[in-house]
């Protein structure tokens, strides 16, 4: 996937997070896109938010790591 598509995905994640700021999977997807774009500072910020909110949903981060392997 090209960087332009990652940017589109981040915009979509931001929209989702405006509706539901504690939805940890959107934070995970956003972090993955930033990692693939090599914007690691932003990836870490997004993962920090994912970890913060995942407890509210009583789930772990395993599904996202299995669904979207880094290439």
HUQUI-V608842 format. One line per field, one symbol per residue. ss: DSSP state (a for helix, b for strand, c for the rest). phi: phi as a letter, one per 40 degrees, with the letter a starting at -180 (. if undefined). burial: 1 if it has 24 or more other ideal C-beta (glycine too) atoms within 12 Angstrom, else 0. Layout:
ss: ???
phi: ???
burial: ???
//
This chain:
ss: ccaaaaaaaaaaaaaaaaaccccaaaaaaaaaaaaacccaaaaaaaaaaaaaaaaaaccccaaaaaacccc
phi: .cdccccccccccccccccacccccccccccccccccgbcdccccccccdcdccccbfbbcddccccbccb
burial: 00000100110011001000001111111111111110000110011011001100000010010000000
//
